[in-house]
Amino acid sequence: MLLFCSVLQPEPPERPQKLVIDEELFVRIGREDPQAFEQLYRLTEKAVYAYALSILRHPADAQDVMMETYLRIRECAHLYRPMGKPLAWIFTIVRNLCLMKLRAGKRLWDREYEDLENDPEFSCVTDREDRIVLSSALQILDETEREIVLLHAVSGLRHQEIARSLSMNLSTVLSKYHRSLKKLKKHLLEQEGYHA
């Protein structure tokens, strides 16, 4: 319902919590510390999934990339160099894995987007109205708009964190976010059952 409300209301009902990733986690993961790995996973799983979904537009593929991302993090954590942008480093891994998946031609999306609202693979989104909004977002928004909307609405990242992680200006992120919400709102209001 949070996703649905954020589209139909100018501001989301709750302010998302700031995602803080201690860069020391990568050092500990590089030393094979399972608690550090679990802590990183719990902190970032929604953001990683939302970002992969925004690129691949298919829940199962996004889950596959998410799992592969954590395997890569586990393998490469010893190579991480603190730069103050740990989420950007993770997103680089996600993006590269998504692009590899798309280049390989594995399971390109060929279903109608209207089917998504009833798709059992969207188990992460339990509210029916949120599934409709998510389906619409995947259908009508371009890649950057999808990334921003899903990272904010699904994973709860703040706009400033999204801007930093995607290497964009905050004003650009805010502008694209609000423009995307207007597109989604217009689309939903045109849909049967969502008349104002």
MARROMAR-803620 format. One record per residue: residue number from 1; residue in three letters; x, y, z of N, C-alpha, C, CB in turn. Coordinates in pm, 1 decimal, m for minus. Each point is the difference from the previous one (the first is absolute). Glycine has a CB too. Example, Ala and Ser with C-alpha at 12.3 -4.5 7.8 and 13.67 -1.06 7.14 Angstrom:
2
<node 1 ALA <1319.0 m569.0 780.0> <m89.0 119.0 0.0> <90.0 120.0 0.0> <m189.2 m117.3 124.6>>
<node 2 SER <154.2 222.3 m196.6> <82.0 119.0 6.0> <m77.0 109.0 73.0> <118.4 m62.8 m214.5>>
This chain:
196
<node 1 MET <81.8 m119.0 0.0> <m81.8 119.0 0.0> <86.4 125.7 0.0> <m179.6 m126.1 119.8>>
<node 2 LEU <302.0 115.3 m67.8> <90.3 114.8 4.0> <31.6 48.6 m140.6> <97.7 m84.5 214.3>>
<node 3 LEU <m71.2 m7.8 m306.3> <29.7 36.8 m137.2> <m119.3 68.7 m63.5> <159.2 m191.3 m17.5>>
<node 4 PHE <m277.5 136.9 36.8> <m122.2 56.9 m55.1> <m23.9 140.1 56.1> <m96.3 m231.1 m25.7>>
<node 5 CYS <113.4 247.3 155.1> <m20.0 131.2 63.9> <101.6 102.2 m48.9> <m92.3 m115.0 201.3>>
<node 6 SER <215.8 72.1 m224.4> <101.5 95.8 m44.1> <m31.2 52.1 m139.4> <170.2 m116.5 141.5>>
<node 7 VAL <m241.6 39.5 m222.4> <m36.3 45.6 m133.4> <m120.1 93.7 6.4> <89.7 m213.2 m97.7>>
<node 8 LEU <m187.4 179.4 177.0> <m122.6 79.5 2.5> <5.5 117.4 96.7> <m121.2 m204.8 m61.2>>
<node 9 GLN <218.7 207.5 150.9> <18.1 112.7 90.0> <129.4 69.8 m37.3> <m128.0 m115.2 186.3>>
<node 10 PRO <137.7 245.7 m163.2> <122.2 70.6 m37.4> <123.6 m49.3 73.9> <m140.6 195.5 m49.1>>
<node 11 GLU <130.9 m234.5 173.0> <114.0 m48.5 78.8> <m37.2 m132.5 63.7> <79.1 235.9 45.1>>
<node 12 PRO <16.5 m327.1 m29.5> <m29.1 m126.6 66.8> <m41.2 23.7 145.1> <163.3 m116.9 m151.3>>
<node 13 PRO <m247.8 27.9 206.0> <m46.1 18.2 136.3> <111.5 m6.5 104.0> <m214.1 m96.1 m72.6>>
<node 14 GLU <320.0 21.5 46.4> <110.6 m11.8 95.3> <129.8 40.1 m68.1> <m119.5 m184.4 124.4>>
<node 15 ARG <207.4 245.4 m47.8> <132.4 33.6 m53.8> <89.9 m122.4 15.9> <m28.1 248.0 57.2>>
<node 16 PRO <90.6 m292.5 m166.9> <85.4 m117.9 10.5> <120.3 24.8 90.8> <m72.9 m67.4 m228.9>>
<node 17 GLN <118.1 m39.9 291.1> <119.4 7.2 83.5> <122.9 8.4 m89.1> <m113.6 m130.7 184.0>>
<node 18 LYS <213.0 201.7 m138.0> <124.3 11.3 m75.6> <74.5 m132.6 5.9> <13.8 247.9 48.9>>
<node 19 LEU <33.4 m291.9 m163.8> <77.2 m123.9 m8.1> <146.0 33.3 26.9> <m163.2 m102.6 m166.2>>
<node 20 VAL <215.0 48.9 275.6> <139.1 24.1 37.2> <74.5 m132.4 m6.9> <m63.6 196.0 149.6>>
<node 21 ILE <164.8 m199.4 m236.2> <80.6 m120.4 m15.5> <140.3 30.5 52.2> <m136.5 m78.2 m202.0>>
<node 22 ASP <175.1 6.7 303.7> <134.8 13.8 55.5> <97.2 m69.0 m95.5> <m87.8 7.7 240.7>>
<node 23 GLU <181.3 68.3 m294.8> <94.0 m56.0 m97.4> <89.8 m107.4 61.6> <m4.0 218.4 m120.6>>
<node 24 GLU <12.4 m221.2 249.8> <77.4 m103.3 69.7> <m60.7 m139.0 m24.6> <66.2 169.1 176.7>>
<node 25 LEU <m195.3 m173.9 m211.6> <m64.0 m128.7 m29.4> <71.4 m72.7 m113.1> <m218.8 93.4 76.9>>
<node 26 PHE <265.1 m19.2 m177.4> <68.0 m63.1 m112.9> <132.3 m63.2 42.0> <m108.2 165.2 m152.4>>
<node 27 VAL <178.5 m98.9 241.9> <125.1 m55.7 53.0> <m30.7 m129.9 73.5> <102.1 231.7 21.6>>
<node 28 ARG <m206.4 m227.4 60.9> <m37.6 m120.2 76.2> <m49.2 m111.8 m91.9> <m59.5 146.0 194.8>>
<node 29 ILE <m15.5 m109.7 m299.0> <m46.8 m101.5 m95.6> <119.8 m60.2 m73.1> <m220.8 121.7 m28.9>>
<node 30 GLY <319.2 m37.9 m4.6> <122.9 m48.4 m63.2> <75.8 m98.6 86.2> <13.6 214.1 m119.4>>
<node 31 ARG <m33.8 m204.1 250.6> <61.4 m94.1 95.5> <m93.6 m116.6 30.6> <131.0 189.2 100.0>>
<node 32 GLU <m237.9 m199.7 m179.3> <m98.8 m108.0 10.3> <m78.5 2.2 130.0> <146.8 m135.0 m143.8>>
<node 33 ASP <m187.6 252.9 186.9> <m82.6 16.5 119.7> <m147.5 m12.9 m40.7> <175.3 151.6 110.3>>
<node 34 PRO <m241.8 m262.7 m71.6> <m138.4 m22.1 m42.1> <m97.6 103.3 58.4> <53.8 m242.7 m18.1>>
<node 35 GLN <m27.4 293.6 137.4> <m89.6 100.2 58.5> <5.1 130.5 m79.9> <32.4 m104.2 227.6>>
<node 36 ALA <84.2 141.7 m274.3> <13.6 121.7 m80.5> <m74.2 m16.0 m132.1> <223.1 48.5 106.4>>
<node 37 PHE <m210.2 m166.6 m166.2> <m69.4 m26.7 m126.3> <m151.1 6.4 18.8> <191.6 m143.9 m74.8>>
<node 38 GLU <m240.0 82.0 181.5> <m143.5 1.9 28.4> <m48.6 142.1 27.2> <16.6 m232.5 92.5>>
<node 39 GLN <62.5 310.5 m20.3> <m37.4 137.9 29.5> <m8.3 82.8 m128.7> <109.2 m19.8 226.4>>
<node 40 LEU <m12.6 4.0 m314.8> <m2.4 71.4 m127.4> <m120.9 m41.8 m82.7> <250.3 16.3 4.1>>
<node 41 TYR <m276.7 m146.3 m6.5> <m115.1 m51.1 m75.2> <m129.7 61.8 51.1> <122.6 m215.4 m41.4>>
<node 42 ARG <m143.4 213.7 170.5> <m123.1 54.1 58.2> <m14.2 150.7 m25.6> <11.2 m178.3 176.2>>
<node 43 LEU <98.8 249.0 m175.2> <m3.0 144.4 m24.4> <m33.6 34.4 m145.0> <167.2 26.6 181.8>>
<node 44 THR <m121.0 m109.7 m275.1> <m4.5 38.6 m140.5> <m90.9 m83.8 m88.6> <226.0 79.1 34.2>>
<node 45 GLU <m284.8 m186.0 14.7> <m73.6 m91.9 m86.5> <m113.4 67.4 m77.3> <57.5 m180.1 159.7>>
<node 46 LYS <m133.3 266.7 m96.1> <m110.5 66.2 m70.4> <51.2 94.1 m107.6> <m138.9 m17.1 206.0>>
<node 47 ALA <244.0 90.7 m175.9> <57.1 92.6 m98.3> <57.5 m76.4 m119.1> <52.0 163.5 184.2>>
<node 48 VAL <18.9 m272.1 m158.0> <59.0 m79.9 m107.6> <m109.9 m59.5 m86.6> <199.8 m52.4 143.9>>
<node 49 TYR <m303.0 m3.3 m82.3> <m110.5 m58.7 m76.0> <m71.2 106.2 m83.1> <m28.6 m175.1 177.7>>
<node 50 ALA <m2.5 289.9 m117.0> <m70.6 105.8 m71.8> <81.2 49.4 m118.9> <m112.7 67.0 212.9>>
<node 51 TYR <242.1 m53.1 m194.2> <86.0 47.6 m108.2> <5.6 m102.4 m113.7> <136.5 131.4 166.5>>
<node 52 ALA <m120.0 m258.5 m133.7> <2.1 m104.7 m102.6> <m134.2 m6.8 m72.6> <167.8 m130.0 135.5>>
<node 53 LEU <m276.6 140.6 m61.5> <m133.0 m3.7 m60.0> <m21.1 118.7 m93.4> <m86.5 m120.0 202.3>>
<node 54 SER <138.7 235.1 m165.8> <m17.7 118.1 m85.1> <71.0 m16.5 m134.4> <m18.9 141.5 205.8>>
<node 55 ILE <123.9 m221.1 m210.1> <72.7 m21.9 m124.9> <m58.0 m118.0 m78.0> <206.6 94.1 106.6>>
<node 56 LEU <m230.9 m205.4 m38.4> <m41.5 m123.1 m67.2> <m150.1 m9.6 m23.2> <194.8 m108.3 102.9>>
<node 57 ARG <m272.3 172.5 m15.8> <m146.2 2.4 m9.7> <m64.2 m138.0 11.5> <23.5 200.6 m141.7>>
<node 58 HIS <42.5 m291.3 207.9> <m56.6 m132.6 24.0> <44.0 m47.3 138.2> <0.2 m54.2 m248.8>>
<node 59 PRO <m96.5 22.8 336.7> <32.7 m33.8 139.0> <96.5 m116.8 16.7> <m221.4 85.8 56.4>>
<node 60 ALA <202.4 m192.9 m130.6> <87.6 m117.0 17.0> <142.8 32.4 m43.3> <m196.5 m152.6 m37.6>>
<node 61 ASP <209.7 224.2 m72.7> <133.8 39.3 m45.3> <65.2 94.3 100.3> <m72.4 m27.6 m238.9>>
<node 62 ALA <m6.2 118.5 295.5> <53.3 92.7 100.7> <47.1 m76.4 123.5> <m153.7 181.1 m83.8>>
<node 63 GLN <79.3 m283.4 123.8> <41.5 m81.6 114.4> <128.6 m76.7 m30.9> <m240.2 m21.3 69.9>>
<node 64 ASP <250.2 m30.4 m192.7> <122.7 m69.8 m40.5> <120.4 93.1 7.5> <m134.8 m149.3 m150.2>>
<node 65 VAL <119.1 269.5 96.4> <109.6 97.1 1.5> <31.6 41.5 142.8> <m66.8 82.2 m227.7>>
<node 66 MET <m35.2 m68.7 309.7> <23.1 36.9 139.6> <87.9 m105.3 68.2> <m222.7 121.0 7.3>>
<node 67 MET <189.9 m246.9 m25.4> <79.8 m106.5 62.6> <141.8 m2.5 m56.3> <m209.1 m134.6 35.4>>
<node 68 GLU <221.9 151.3 m166.7> <132.8 3.0 m62.7> <80.8 119.5 50.7> <m93.6 m113.8 m204.8>>
<node 69 THR <26.3 225.5 229.9> <67.1 118.9 53.1> <64.1 m30.2 134.4> <m163.0 146.9 m120.7>>
<node 70 TYR <89.3 m213.7 207.6> <55.2 m30.6 132.7> <112.5 m102.8 m7.2> <m222.6 51.7 99.3>>
<node 71 LEU <215.6 m141.3 m196.0> <112.4 m92.6 m19.7> <124.2 77.8 m43.7> <m159.9 m186.9 m61.8>>
<node 72 ARG <141.4 282.0 m28.6> <113.1 82.1 m46.2> <55.9 85.6 113.4> <m99.1 4.5 m230.6>>
<node 73 ILE <9.7 51.6 310.7> <46.2 80.4 113.6> <85.3 m86.5 92.5> <m205.9 147.4 m14.8>>
<node 74 ARG <158.7 m267.8 39.1> <74.0 m90.8 88.9> <137.6 m33.7 m57.3> <m217.8 m95.8 80.5>>
<node 75 GLU <221.8 76.1 m213.3> <126.0 m33.6 m65.6> <95.3 119.1 m8.9> <m122.6 m172.7 m129.7>>
<node 76 CYS <67.8 293.7 113.0> <82.8 117.6 m31.2> <10.2 102.0 112.2> <m64.1 m34.2 m232.9>>
<node 77 ALA <8.9 5.7 347.7> <0.5 98.3 109.3> <141.6 43.3 36.3> <m211.0 m101.0 87.2>>
<node 78 HIS <307.2 12.2 m99.9> <138.5 34.9 33.5> <57.7 104.3 m96.3> <29.6 m230.0 95.0>>
<node 79 LEU <m92.5 248.9 m211.1> <45.5 98.8 m98.3> <m63.3 138.2 21.7> <31.7 m187.3 m162.2>>
<node 80 TYR <m132.8 193.9 246.4> <m70.1 126.8 22.3> <93.7 102.8 62.4> <m216.9 m124.1 27.7>>
<node 81 ARG <215.2 244.5 m81.1> <77.6 111.9 53.9> <m96.7 106.2 49.2> <194.3 m47.4 m156.2>>
<node 82 PRO <m188.1 84.1 283.4> <m92.0 100.6 54.8> <6.2 131.1 m78.5> <26.1 m104.7 226.1>>
<node 83 MET <m143.7 145.1 m274.4> <m11.3 123.5 m76.9> <m115.9 84.5 50.4> <97.9 m115.2 m199.0>>
<node 84 GLY <m169.5 64.7 299.3> <m116.1 70.8 50.3> <m127.5 m29.0 m77.3> <153.9 174.5 75.4>>
<node 85 LYS <m148.6 m268.2 m171.2> <m117.5 m33.0 m80.8> <m16.4 m151.8 m11.8> <27.7 215.5 m128.7>>
<node 86 PRO <m50.8 m283.4 239.6> <m9.8 m145.8 m8.2> <m119.1 m47.9 m83.0> <109.7 m10.0 221.7>>
<node 87 LEU <m221.4 81.9 m216.2> <m116.4 m41.8 m77.8> <26.4 16.8 m149.8> <m150.9 64.1 191.5>>
<node 88 ALA <224.1 37.7 m228.7> <35.2 19.1 m141.3> <85.2 m117.3 m49.5> <m9.1 251.7 29.5>>
<node 89 TRP <101.3 m301.2 54.2> <82.3 m114.9 m36.4> <m89.3 m123.1 m21.0> <196.4 95.4 130.7>>
<node 90 ILE <m291.6 m115.2 m40.5> <m92.5 m113.3 m11.9> <m85.3 15.1 m126.1> <m5.4 m25.6 251.9>>
<node 91 PHE <m45.1 147.4 m277.3> <m82.0 23.6 m118.4> <78.3 m23.2 m129.2> <m133.5 164.9 131.6>>
<node 92 THR <262.2 m138.7 m130.5> <82.5 m26.8 m117.4> <1.3 m149.9 m29.4> <142.8 202.4 50.5>>
<node 93 ILE <m131.2 m281.9 53.5> <m4.5 m146.0 m16.3> <m136.4 m41.8 m54.5> <165.0 m30.1 189.8>>
<node 94 VAL <m272.6 82.4 m130.6> <m136.0 m34.3 m44.1> <m18.1 36.2 m146.9> <m88.1 36.6 233.5>>
<node 95 ARG <124.0 85.5 m269.2> <m17.7 46.5 m137.4> <78.1 m87.5 m98.4> <m33.5 233.9 85.6>>
<node 96 ASN <157.5 m265.6 m53.3> <80.3 m84.8 m89.0> <m62.0 m138.4 m16.6> <204.6 125.1 70.3>>
<node 97 LEU <m253.7 m182.9 37.9> <m64.5 m131.4 m8.7> <m128.8 6.5 m81.5> <99.2 m60.6 221.7>>
<node 98 CYS <m175.5 167.4 m204.5> <m122.7 16.9 m78.6> <32.0 12.3 m148.3> <m110.0 111.3 195.8>>
<node 99 LEU <209.4 m32.4 m228.3> <37.5 17.9 m140.6> <50.9 m130.4 m60.1> <55.9 239.5 46.5>>
<node 100 MET <19.1 m316.2 31.7> <46.3 m130.7 m48.1> <m119.4 m91.7 m28.0> <214.7 26.0 131.4>>
<node 101 LYS <m312.0 m22.9 m43.1> <m119.7 m84.0 m16.5> <m76.5 41.6 m125.5> <m15.5 m31.6 250.4>>
<node 102 LEU <1.2 161.2 m269.7> <m71.4 48.3 m118.2> <76.0 m32.4 m128.2> <m99.3 182.9 138.3>>
<node 103 ARG <230.9 m166.4 m135.9> <82.2 m30.8 m118.9> <m6.8 m147.9 m35.4> <153.4 188.7 59.0>>
<node 104 ALA <m158.6 m270.9 42.6> <m4.5 m144.2 m23.6> <m135.8 m44.0 m54.5> <166.8 m31.4 183.5>>
<node 105 GLY <m263.7 121.9 m176.7> <m131.8 m31.3 m54.2> <m79.4 m95.3 85.4> <93.2 38.4 m221.0>>
<node 106 LYS <m52.8 m49.8 347.5> <m69.4 m92.1 88.5> <m133.7 59.5 43.0> <220.3 m92.3 79.9>>
<node 107 ARG <m325.4 25.9 m118.6> <m133.6 28.9 49.3> <m39.5 145.7 m17.2> <29.7 m183.4 161.2>>
<node 108 LEU <m18.8 231.2 m284.4> <m45.5 136.3 m25.8> <m150.4 6.0 19.6> <189.4 40.5 m162.6>>
<node 109 TRP <m231.9 71.9 206.1> <m139.4 18.0 37.5> <m89.4 m1.5 m121.3> <70.9 130.6 197.5>>
<node 110 ASP <m168.3 m221.2 m202.4> <m89.0 m5.9 m115.2> <m147.0 m7.9 40.2> <182.6 m110.6 m126.4>>
<node 111 ARG <m210.8 127.4 252.8> <m138.3 m4.7 46.9> <m59.4 138.3 1.7> <50.7 m200.9 137.2>>
<node 112 GLU <m180.1 206.7 m136.5> <m68.9 128.3 13.0> <15.3 49.4 142.6> <m165.6 m61.6 m181.2>>
<node 113 TYR <188.6 191.5 197.9> <22.2 56.0 131.7> <m125.3 m5.0 86.8> <173.6 147.0 m99.2>>
<node 114 GLU <m289.9 m153.2 36.7> <m122.5 m6.7 79.5> <m2.9 m126.0 84.9> <m120.1 131.0 m175.5>>
<node 115 ASP <189.3 m236.8 131.5> <3.8 m125.3 74.4> <76.3 14.0 131.7> <m13.2 m123.0 m216.7>>
<node 116 LEU <98.0 222.9 227.5> <84.8 12.9 117.9> <m78.0 20.1 128.3> <172.4 93.3 m146.5>>
<node 117 GLU <m285.5 m24.8 137.6> <m71.9 29.0 123.5> <m51.5 m126.2 67.0> <m63.6 219.9 m94.7>>
<node 118 ASN <49.4 m329.6 20.4> <m44.1 m126.4 57.9> <112.0 m103.6 4.8> <m229.0 48.7 m83.8>>
<node 119 ASP <349.5 m9.9 48.4> <113.4 m91.1 m8.4> <44.9 m43.2 139.8> <71.5 109.4 m215.5>>
<node 120 PRO <m69.9 m240.4 243.0> <44.4 m47.1 131.6> <147.3 27.0 26.3> <m173.8 m174.5 m13.1>>
<node 121 GLU <253.0 203.3 m92.2> <141.8 28.2 20.4> <21.1 135.1 69.1> <52.8 m137.6 m203.1>>
<node 122 PHE <m156.2 220.4 209.8> <10.2 126.8 70.7> <m34.2 m20.7 147.1> <m58.8 126.8 m210.5>>
<node 123 SER <112.4 m232.1 269.3> <m30.3 m32.2 139.0> <51.5 106.0 95.9> <7.3 m240.3 m59.7>>
<node 124 CYS <89.8 319.5 17.4> <52.8 105.5 86.8> <m99.9 114.0 15.5> <232.0 m60.4 m71.1>>
<node 125 VAL <m328.8 68.2 m19.2> <m101.2 105.7 5.1> <m133.3 m69.2 26.0> <129.8 155.3 m160.0>>
<node 126 THR <m178.6 m145.5 282.2> <m118.4 m76.3 38.0> <m130.7 73.8 m26.8> <138.5 m109.7 172.0>>
<node 127 ASP <m137.5 241.0 m172.3> <m121.0 77.4 m20.1> <m36.7 4.6 m148.5> <54.3 137.2 204.1>>
<node 128 ARG <m178.3 m168.0 m238.8> <m44.7 m4.3 m140.0> <18.8 134.7 m68.2> <m166.0 m176.9 60.1>>
<node 129 GLU <132.7 285.9 8.4> <13.5 132.4 m59.9> <146.4 32.7 m27.4> <m208.1 73.9 118.5>>
<node 130 ASP <297.1 m116.5 m29.4> <142.9 21.5 m23.0> <48.5 m79.0 m121.4> <32.2 39.3 245.8>>
<node 131 ARG <m87.7 m159.6 m265.6> <36.9 m78.0 m117.9> <m42.6 70.9 m128.1> <m20.3 m210.4 134.5>>
<node 132 ILE <m95.5 271.9 m131.3> <m48.0 74.5 m116.8> <93.5 116.4 m30.0> <m237.5 m65.1 53.0>>
<node 133 VAL <277.2 137.9 51.2> <91.8 113.2 m17.8> <134.9 m49.8 m51.0> <m117.0 127.8 184.1>>
<node 134 LEU <167.4 m236.4 m126.8> <128.3 m54.8 m42.9> <m6.9 m43.9 m145.7> <47.9 m74.1 235.0>>
<node 135 SER <m155.2 7.9 m271.2> <m19.4 m41.2 m138.5> <0.7 120.5 m92.5> <m131.5 m198.1 77.3>>
<node 136 SER <62.2 303.7 m37.4> <m4.2 122.2 m80.1> <137.9 63.4 m9.7> <m237.4 36.4 69.3>>
<node 137 ALA <309.8 m35.2 40.8> <133.8 59.6 m0.1> <91.4 m73.0 m98.0> <m30.8 70.0 239.5>>
<node 138 LEU <24.1 m202.0 m241.7> <83.5 m77.5 m90.7> <m42.1 20.3 m144.9> <36.2 m168.0 180.8>>
<node 139 GLN <m162.1 199.8 m200.8> <m53.2 13.8 m135.2> <26.6 138.1 m59.3> <m175.3 m165.6 59.5>>
<node 140 ILE <153.0 271.6 14.1> <m1.5 132.8 m61.8> <120.4 88.2 31.3> <m242.3 m17.4 10.6>>
<node 141 LEU <321.4 m16.7 89.0> <113.7 84.7 35.7> <126.3 m45.4 m73.7> <m103.0 42.9 226.4>>
<node 142 ASP <189.8 54.5 m257.5> <127.7 m39.1 m60.3> <91.7 m54.5 110.0> <m24.5 175.9 m184.0>>
<node 143 GLU <141.8 m225.5 145.3> <87.6 m70.1 94.5> <39.4 86.5 119.8> <85.5 m133.6 m191.2>>
<node 144 THR <m45.4 256.9 166.8> <42.0 86.7 110.5> <m116.6 31.1 92.4> <177.0 99.0 m146.1>>
<node 145 GLU <m293.0 m73.6 89.8> <m118.8 26.8 82.4> <m35.0 m122.2 84.3> <m85.5 162.0 m173.2>>
<node 146 ARG <91.7 m281.1 112.1> <m27.9 m123.8 74.8> <98.0 m15.9 114.5> <m91.2 m107.2 m207.2>>
<node 147 GLU <219.8 130.1 180.4> <101.1 m13.4 104.4> <m32.5 90.2 118.4> <171.7 m57.1 m173.7>>
<node 148 ILE <m200.9 182.1 146.0> <m24.8 97.1 107.0> <m126.4 m35.4 77.5> <114.6 177.4 m135.3>>
<node 149 VAL <m222.8 m205.4 64.0> <m127.7 m29.8 67.2> <10.1 m128.5 81.4> <m124.2 116.6 m184.7>>
<node 150 LEU <181.3 m221.3 127.2> <7.5 m126.9 72.6> <97.4 6.8 117.4> <m56.2 m118.7 m212.1>>
<node 151 LEU <167.2 187.6 193.4> <94.0 11.8 111.9> <m61.2 78.5 115.3> <190.9 m11.2 m161.3>>
<node 152 HIS <m274.2 108.9 130.1> <m62.6 78.3 106.7> <m120.6 m73.6 59.3> <77.4 211.2 m112.8>>
<node 153 ALA <m167.3 m255.9 27.3> <m126.2 m56.4 48.4> <12.4 m143.8 48.9> <m115.3 150.0 m157.8>>
<node 154 VAL <192.8 m231.0 89.7> <9.6 m141.6 38.9> <105.1 m21.1 108.1> <m72.1 m65.9 m230.1>>
<node 155 SER <190.5 124.0 210.6> <106.1 m26.3 97.3> <10.7 106.6 107.9> <120.8 m118.4 m178.5>>
<node 156 GLY <m188.9 231.8 161.6> <m2.6 101.4 104.0> <121.8 90.4 6.3> <m138.2 m155.6 122.6>>
<node 157 LEU <218.3 159.0 m229.0> <115.0 89.9 0.4> <m46.1 144.8 m10.7> <142.3 m179.1 m104.4>>
<node 158 ARG <m70.8 268.0 169.5> <m27.1 142.8 m11.2> <52.5 49.9 m133.9> <12.0 28.9 251.7>>
<node 159 HIS <m69.0 82.2 m297.4> <40.2 55.6 m129.1> <149.0 34.1 m2.6> <m231.5 90.4 m29.1>>
<node 160 GLN <283.1 m40.2 138.7> <141.2 34.7 7.0> <88.3 m124.8 m15.7> <m57.8 195.6 148.7>>
<node 161 GLU <15.6 m306.2 m88.8> <75.0 m125.4 m12.4> <m6.8 m53.5 m142.8> <m47.4 m51.8 241.4>>
<node 162 ILE <m69.5 66.8 m302.8> <m15.5 m43.9 m138.7> <92.1 81.9 m90.0> <m239.9 m68.5 43.7>>
<node 163 ALA <240.5 200.0 m24.3> <85.1 87.5 m80.8> <146.9 m39.0 14.5> <m167.1 186.3 26.1>>
<node 164 ARG <210.4 m207.8 94.8> <139.7 m36.9 26.2> <31.8 m136.6 m62.5> <m3.9 133.8 215.7>>
<node 165 SER <m87.0 m228.8 m200.4> <24.3 m136.0 m49.1> <m3.2 m10.0 m151.8> <m98.8 m84.2 209.9>>
<node 166 LEU <16.4 167.9 m274.4> <m10.1 m2.8 m145.5> <87.3 106.9 m65.6> <m231.9 m88.3 23.1>>
<node 167 SER <310.2 160.1 59.2> <87.0 108.5 m48.1> <m78.2 103.4 m80.2> <191.6 m160.3 m5.7>>
<node 168 MET <m300.3 207.7 65.9> <m84.2 102.2 m62.2> <m13.4 117.6 96.1> <m127.0 m175.2 m133.6>>
<node 169 ASN <88.8 290.0 80.8> <m30.5 114.5 85.3> <m129.5 m26.0 75.0> <119.3 156.2 m158.3>>
<node 170 LEU <m127.5 m107.5 280.8> <m122.4 m16.0 78.1> <m118.1 64.9 m70.9> <135.4 m4.8 210.9>>
<node 171 SER <m114.4 120.7 m269.0> <m109.7 69.3 m69.4> <m51.2 m82.8 m118.1> <97.6 221.7 69.0>>
<node 172 THR <m8.9 m291.6 m137.4> <m41.0 m85.9 m111.5> <m83.2 m116.7 51.1> <206.3 64.7 m128.2>>
<node 173 VAL <m161.5 m125.4 237.6> <m74.3 m112.2 58.2> <m139.0 44.7 42.9> <215.2 m104.0 77.3>>
<node 174 LEU <m223.2 216.8 m7.7> <m130.1 51.0 45.4> <m91.3 32.2 m117.2> <110.2 92.3 203.6>>
<node 175 SER <m54.9 m28.7 m304.7> <m78.4 36.1 m117.7> <m53.5 m124.3 m70.3> <138.0 207.3 m26.6>>
<node 176 LYS <m50.5 m305.0 4.1> <m42.5 m123.1 m66.1> <m100.1 m78.1 85.4> <221.6 m9.3 m116.8>>
<node 177 TYR <m202.1 10.9 247.4> <m92.3 m70.2 89.9> <m140.3 61.1 m9.8> <191.8 m55.3 156.4>>
<node 178 HIS <m200.2 185.2 m145.1> <m131.5 65.4 m4.0> <m65.0 m11.6 m137.8> <78.2 159.0 176.5>>
<node 179 ARG <1.7 m150.4 m281.8> <m52.7 m17.3 m135.1> <m52.0 m143.1 m17.2> <161.2 174.9 m88.9>>
<node 180 SER <m89.9 m270.7 144.0> <m41.8 m140.5 m8.4> <m130.3 m23.2 74.5> <239.0 m68.5 m18.5>>
<node 181 LEU <m251.3 128.5 136.5> <m124.3 m15.4 76.3> <m118.2 58.9 m76.0> <130.9 8.1 213.7>>
<node 182 LYS <m109.2 103.8 m280.4> <m107.6 60.4 m80.1> <m40.4 m92.9 m113.8> <84.7 230.0 57.3>>
<node 183 LYS <14.8 m291.1 m123.8> <m28.4 m94.9 m107.6> <m81.5 m118.2 53.2> <213.0 68.2 m117.4>>
<node 184 LEU <m168.4 m121.9 230.6> <m69.1 m114.7 58.5> <m141.1 35.7 42.7> <218.9 m89.3 76.2>>
<node 185 LYS <m233.7 205.4 m14.1> <m131.9 43.3 45.5> <m94.1 14.1 m118.8> <103.7 119.0 195.9>>
<node 186 LYS <m56.6 m54.9 m301.9> <m82.7 17.5 m120.1> <m39.1 m135.5 m57.0> <113.8 218.9 m49.8>>
<node 187 HIS <m15.9 m308.3 41.5> <m26.0 m134.0 m53.0> <m102.6 m74.9 85.3> <233.1 m5.3 m92.7>>
<node 188 LEU <m216.4 10.9 224.1> <m92.4 m70.4 89.1> <m139.7 59.0 m3.6> <192.0 m56.5 145.4>>
<node 189 LEU <m200.3 187.3 m154.0> <m131.5 63.8 m4.3> <m72.6 m32.4 m130.6> <86.5 184.3 147.0>>
<node 190 GLU <m10.5 m211.1 m251.7> <m60.6 m39.7 m126.8> <m44.1 m145.7 0.7> <141.4 169.0 m114.4>>
<node 191 GLN <m81.0 m248.8 202.2> <m35.3 m140.9 11.9> <m140.2 m13.8 57.7> <242.3 m60.8 30.2>>
<node 192 GLU <m308.7 m42.0 m68.3> <m134.3 m25.9 53.6> <7.5 m20.7 151.4> <m71.6 m103.7 m220.2>>
<node 193 GLY <m16.1 167.8 294.5> <m5.7 m16.9 144.9> <82.0 100.2 77.3> <m37.3 m235.8 m41.5>>
<node 194 TYR <108.6 324.5 m24.8> <81.9 97.9 68.6> <m35.1 141.6 m43.2> <181.8 m169.2 17.8>>
<node 195 HIS <m308.8 192.5 m37.2> <m43.0 135.0 m37.6> <m6.7 88.7 122.5> <m130.0 m92.2 m193.1>>
<node 196 ALA <177.1 216.2 176.5> <0.5 95.5 112.6> <m139.5 43.3 36.5> <223.4 79.1 m70.0>>
